[in-house]
Amino acid sequence: MICEYTKDNRELTIKFSGEIDHHTCDVIKVKSDYEIQKYMPKKVVFDFKDVKFMDSSGIGMLIGRYKQILRIGGQAEMVHTSKDIKRIFEMSGIFKIIPLREEASL
């Protein structure tokens, strides 16, 4: 699992790649929490373009980061979900709290 953090005009993009599972979530949590606290963004975009697999641990990780973002007065959204990842998100109901930004290029 690799995470890239891109900051642009009070927006933080967290781009995941590889697998998001119980083995990688702890590392993602620590790094993401640090970047969110350091940058204090108004919006955090979770980018799943290069994610090959995700289990329920990833849902919990996202909800935790979402709560942190809310505490600092920010918003969150997701982009570039594959068909399989999108189905997991739909079943979990996470789109009710973290919207999916549809893009024409998808």
C-alpha angles and dihedrals in degrees: 000000000000125000123197120197119206122183123199127162098332091318120115119198117198109196114195126199133182120012130345108203140128090287094057103032096082092056091046091050094052095045095043094046089051093050093046093050093044097047101031093206126196089218134025118198117200108207116200098175095121099034112123099181139008132180133191091282087071091057091054091047091052093048090051092052090045090056090049091050091051091052090060093046097255138131132231136208139170131229140183100024117172119230091261095046091046090053091053090050092048092051092048093050092230091137087072089070105022111039125217113234106217114213128200091231094062 
